Amino acid sequence: MRPEPKRREMPVQPPKERIGNFDEVALGYTAELAEEEARRCLNCRTRPCVEGCPVNVDIPAFIRKLQEKDAEGAYQVIRGSNSLPAVCGRVCPQESQCESRCTMGLRFEPVAIGRLERYAADVHNAGAEAQDAPPTDNGHRVAVVGSGPSGLTCAGDLARKGYRVTVFEALHTPGGVLVYGIPEFRLPKSIVAREVSALTAMGVKIETNVVVGRTVTVDELFEQGFEAVFIGSGAGLPGFMGIPGESLNGVYSANEYLTRANLMKAYRADAETPVMKGGKVTVVGGGNVAMDAARTALRLGADRVTVVYRRSMEELPARREEVEHAQEEGVEFRLLCSPVEILGYRNENDRQDPKNGFVTEMLCIAMELGEPDERGRRRPIPVEGSEFTLETDTVIMALGTSPNPLIKNTTRGLDVNSHGGIVVNEDGLTSREAVYAGGDAVTGAATVISAMGAGKRAAHAIDEYLKGKG
């Protein structure tokens, strides 16, 4: 039977409804939709989709299970390679990874692999009561710094091999960027909590409110008896433009804004954390974090949300789905322009002070695209004499992040590159024996699944290293 050329659409909340709540936007496949979509898979022998997955999930095998109406079997196939299937089914950029390699995509729309992964995980989670029991203890102890996707993946893979793993998390809730960075309407925190619970059921110990580099150092972890350390501390240091006015009240990094909304629940009426709501909000940047910040601002009551990006829509790095959802919800896009200065006033009687007080306007300049840069993207060039102002009450800088220097500054012999990323080999080994690293702490801000792949490789290398020690 000839496969359907188009994939099955994901049911979603209507735009006018969803901007008034923080409930999940995408509602997931029904059993009927999942089975119809699974039947589109050609089960090709070359399996190019697996090569496109950073954690090498056996995609054809789990889709065959769905074709057989065996959602639990599909979940078990996925879980053999992926510690966080319900998370990945929601936030991974499948369109540029596994789905970009799909043979169906050569002529038609690729199989919706991510949506099928989410379906299998959600069916499992809806019916699961028992969790994996801890494997037999092999007598070795490993410390994991950070409970984001790379740390949780490394911890899970090691726990399955019998290692006693302790994860040290700086915040009061485990999950890293999954809980502080990604909004509830894209990734419900109950999903993250369940994935973490599955790891603790296997024996992984998680200690929160521990800032490695302050509360305890990497060297002290070895003194406490840990035989290897994995650093998955992420990239939580926000970037700014260095333009005048960035210190004004009402200017946030996307990290701060999203942390207040996601982890500290600023959208609740009884929230104790302050965040500016309502008015005109301007988000600077064009990545997924910028889309998250813009859509969060709408839900917090903004009258108008504008994304300012210095290139065109074709170069916008955010996922197409997230851009489309933002547009449906009413986010405006001002493309080919860049901020020059943020203007503000000290108080109602002094509206001329550009250095202190509250935001009133953003001075921008139009841009045009020149020759490609080292990554192949055309360079934005300012257009002389094209300055204009944009009224705004809140500015959110979503310009990327870099690794916090705390760990490298407190760990002897740990090499870092010019961007602050920890230098590792192909297995995640750093310049220190028995110290491994992966995820955003190495690469800078990247995807959840790429961080998971790094955690997986490091877990394998740690296992080989400690088995070699006897």
N, C-alpha and C positions, 0 to 999 in steps of 0.2 A: 504494500500500500504506500502510495506516495505521501511523504510527510507534508504537513501544513507549512506554507512558507512563512507565516507570521507567528510570533510567539504569543502566548496567552497573556493578556494584560493583567497587572496586579490591581485588585480592588483597592481604592484609597478613600479617605475621608474627603468630602467635598471641600474646596478651598475656603468658602465662606464659613463653614463650620469649624474647620481645623485651626484657623487663626485665632479662635477664641478659646483654645484649650491646648494642653501639652500632651494630649494622647497621641499614640503612634499614628502617623499619617498613612503609611502603607499597611493594609489590613491582612495581607497574606493570602496565599492560594487556598481555595477549598480543595477537598480530596479530588473532586471531578476535574478542576483546573490543573492540579498537579499531575494527575494521570494523563490528561490530554497533552500537557507540555512534555512530560517524560517520553511519550510516544514519538515525539519529534526527533529524539536522539537516534543517530544512525548506527550507534555502537561500532564505530569504525575501528579497525585493527591498529591504526597508527597512534591513536589516543593523544592527539596534539594538545587537547585541553589539559591533560595531566601535566605536561611540560610547562604550561602557562600558570600553574598553581604553585605559589611559593612554598607550600607545605606538602605538595604532591598527593593531594587527595585522589583516590581511585574513582574519578568522576563517572566513567562508564559503568562501573560496578554498582555504585549507589543509585544511578538512574535506572539500571535494570531492575533493581529491587522495587523502585517506584512503579515501573511498568507492570510488575507483578503484584501491585497493591500492598507491598510490604514496607511501610514507612519506617517501622522500627528497624528492620534489617538495613534499610538505607542509612539510618542514623548510625548504626553500629559500624558500617563501612567508613563513614565520614569520621567518626570519633577515633578510628584507628590511626588517623594522621593528624587530626585537627582537634585541639583541646577546647575550642570555643566555637562550635558550629553555629549556634543560634546568633552569636555576635557577627561572625563572618557573613552569614546569610543576609545580614542587614546593612553592613557598612563597608564591605570590601568592594573595591572597584573592579568587579568581574569583567566589565566591558573592555578593560585594557589588559586583562590577564587571561584567565581560562576561556572566557567567552570570545575573546579576540582570536583565539586559535581554533575555535569550533569549526568543523568541516561544513556544517550547515550554513555557516556565515559566508562561505565562498559565493553562494548564490542567493540565499535567503537570509532571514533574521536568525542569528545564532540561538541555540537552545538557552533558555533562561536558567542557567546553572545556579546562580545565586539564589533565585527565588525558590528553586527546588531544594536547595540546601536548607534554607530557612524553614520550608514546609516540613521536611523530615525532622529537624530539630524541635520545632514547635509541637509536632504530634508526640514526639518522645516526652518532651517536658510536660505536656498536658496530662500524660498518663503515668509518668514514672513516679514510683514511690521509693523503691530500693535504689541505692547508689552503690558504686563500686566500693568494695572493701579494700582496706590497705593491703598491698602485697607484702610478702615476707621481707622483713628488714634485712638489708645486706650489710649493715654495720657502718656505713659511711654517711657523713653529714656534709650537706652543701647549703650555703647561704645564697639567697637570691635578693638582690637590691632592686626594689620597685615591683609593684603588682600590676603593671600595665600588661599589654598583650605579649610582649617578649618575655617578661618575667613569669607570667602565669603559664605560658607555653613551656618554658624551660622547666619550671617547677613540676608541671604535670607529667612531662615526659620522664623526668628523673624519678618521680614518685612511683610511676608504673614499674620502674626497674628496681624498686626496693630502697631507694635512698631516703634518708631522713632529711627533708627539705624544710628550711625556715625562710619565709619571705618577709622582708622588712620594708614597710610602706611608710612614707613620710606623713601622709594625710590620715584622717581618722576613719576612712572607708577604703577598703581595697578595690582595685579596678583601674587605677591610674587614669589615663586619658579617656578610658571607656566610661568613667563616672563623672569626671570633672569637665571633659572637653566636648563630648558628643551629647546633643540635647536629647531629652526624654522622648520627643516626638520622632526621633530617628532610631534611638536605642533605649528602650525602657530599662531603668536601672534594676528592675526585678529580674530581667534576663541576665544581667551581669552578676547579680547576687547568686543566682542559681548556678551559673557556671563556676563561680568561686566556691560555692558550697560543694559542688561535685569534686573539686580538688581537695578541699579539707577533709571530705569523707575518705579520700585515699591516703590521708595522713599528713598532707601538707599543713604546716603550721604557719599562720600569718600574724605578724606583730605589727600593729599600726602605731602611728605617732612616733616613729623612729626615723630620725633624719641621719642617714649614714653620712659621715663626715662631720657631724656635730654630736649626736647622741652616742654614736659608736663609729669607729673608723674601720676601713677594710682590714687594716693590719690587726686591729683588735678582734675582728671576727675570726681570724686564723688563731689568735691566742686563745679564743674560747673553744677551740676544737673543730671548727669547720675546716674541711680539707680542700675545698674549692669554693670560689665565689663567682657568681654571675651578676654583672652590672647591667640592669635594664631600667635605668633611672629616667629614661625619656629625655625630651628636649623641652623643658618648661620655662626657658628664659626668653621672654617675648622680645620681638624686634620693633624698633621705632624708626621714623624717618630722619629724626634730627632737625626737624623744621621748627621755627618759632611757634610757641603756643601749645606745645605738647604737654606742658605741665599744668594746663588749665583744669579746673574742675569740670567734669563732664567728658574728659578724654580718658578712655580705657584701652588697655590692651585687650585683644579678644580673649586671651587666657583668663584675665581677671573677670571680664564680663560673663563669660560662659561658666566659670567656676562658681560665681555668685548665683547664677541661675540654675545650674545643673546640680552641683554638689550641695550648695547651701540653700537651695529652694527659694530663691528670691521672688519667684512668681506667686508664692503663697501669701495670703493676707497676713498671716502671723509670722512671716519670715523676719529674722533678726538681722540679717545682712542687708546693708543699704545698696540700692542700685537705682539709677535714674530711670524713670519710666515716663512714657508719653512724649509729646513733642516731636521734633524732627531729628531723626537719627541718620548719621552718615557712617557707612562702613567702608574702610579703605582696604582694598585687596580683592583678589578674584578667585581664591581657592575654596576648598570645602569648608574651612573654618570661617571664612567670610560669609558663606551662605548660611552656616549655622548661626552666626551672630546676627545676621540680618533677619532671619526668620524668627529667632528668639525675641529680638526687639519688637517685632510685630505683635507677638503673643504677649509681650509685657505692656502693650498698650500704646505703642508709638503711632503718631498720626501719619507719619510718612517715613519710609525707610529707603535710603538711596545707597547703592553700591557704587563707589568710585574706583575705576580700574584704568590703568594707564595704557593698556592695549585694547584690541577689539574683541568682540564676542568670540571670534574664531580661536583666539589665543587664550581665552579664559580657562584656567586650569581646573576648575571645579568640575565634578561629575555632571554630565548633561541632565541626569534625572534631578539632581539637587537644584540646578539652575532653573529647570522647567517648573519645579515645585515652587521655587521662590517667585518666579514670574506670575504663576497662577494665583499666588497669595497676595500679590500687589507690590512686591519689591521693585523699585525703579532702578535702572542701570544707567549711569553716566560713564560712557566708555571713552577711551582715548583722551583722558585728562588725568592730571595728577595734582595733589595738594602742594601748595607752596608755603602757606602759613595758616594757622588757626587763630582766629581773632576772638576777643572776649572783653569782659568788663569786670571791674572789682566788685561793684555793687550797683544798685539802681541809680545812684547819683554820679557814677563815674563809669560811663560806658566807653571811655577812650583808652583804657589801659589794656594793651595787647598781651601782657605777660602774666597777669593774675586774674583770678575770679572765674567767671563762668563763660562757656562757649556761646558765641552768637553767630559767627559766620566762618566759613572756610574759603580761603582764597585759593583758586585752582588755576592751572594753565592747561591749554589744549596740547595734545601730543599728536605726532604723526609717526608712522612706522618706517624705520630705516632699514639698514642691512641686518641680516640675521646675526645673533650672538653665538657664543660657543655651544649653546644647546639647540641652535637652529631656529630660535624664535627671533622675529624681527625686533630690533631695538627701538624703544619709544624715544622720540626726540621732541623736546619742547618747541612749540610754535611761538616765535617771538611776537609779543604784543597781543596775545590771545587770552590774557588773564580775565577771570570772571569770579564772582562770589556766589557761594551757595549757603543759604540760610540753614543753620543747624543748631541744635541744643545739646546733642551728644555725638561724640566721635569715637568710633571703635577701630583701633588699628589692628588689622588682621594681616600682618606682613610676614608671618612665619616665625619660627622659634629656633633656638639653638640650645645645646646642652648646658646645664648649669655647671659652672666650674668647681663647685664645692668638692666633689669626689676627687677630681684630679689634683686639686690643691692640697688634699689631705691624705693622698695615697702615694707612697714612695715608688718611684720608678715607673709611673704610668704615663706612657706617651700619648699625646693628643695632637691633632692636626691644627691647621691655622683657623679652622672654624670651631674649635673646641670639642670636636668629636674624638672619642677614644679610638686609637689606632689598633686594629685587630687583623689577624690573618683570616684565611678562608674558613677556618673552624670557629672563629670568634675569640681566639686566644689573644690576649693583650701582651704587652711587653713584660708583664709580671707572670711568673710561673703560677699556674693554678688560678689565675684571675682571667675571667672571660667576660665579654660584653657583647651587646647586640641591641638592635632596634634604634630608636631615635637618639640614644646616647652615643651612638656611633655615626649614624648617617645624617643626623638632624631630622627635622620633621618629615615623616614619610607615612606610608599606609599601615593600617593595623596588620594586614596579612604579611607584609614584608617584615615587620617586627616579629611576628610569630615565626616566620621562616628562620630568622636569625636565632631566636630562642631555641628552636628545634635543632638547628645545627650545633649550637653550643652544648645542648644537653647530650647529644651524641658524643661530642668531643670530650666532655667532662667524664662521661661513662667510660670511654676508652682510656682516658688518663688515669682514673682511679682504679680501674681493673688492672692496669699495668703496674700500679704501685702494690697491688696485692691486698 
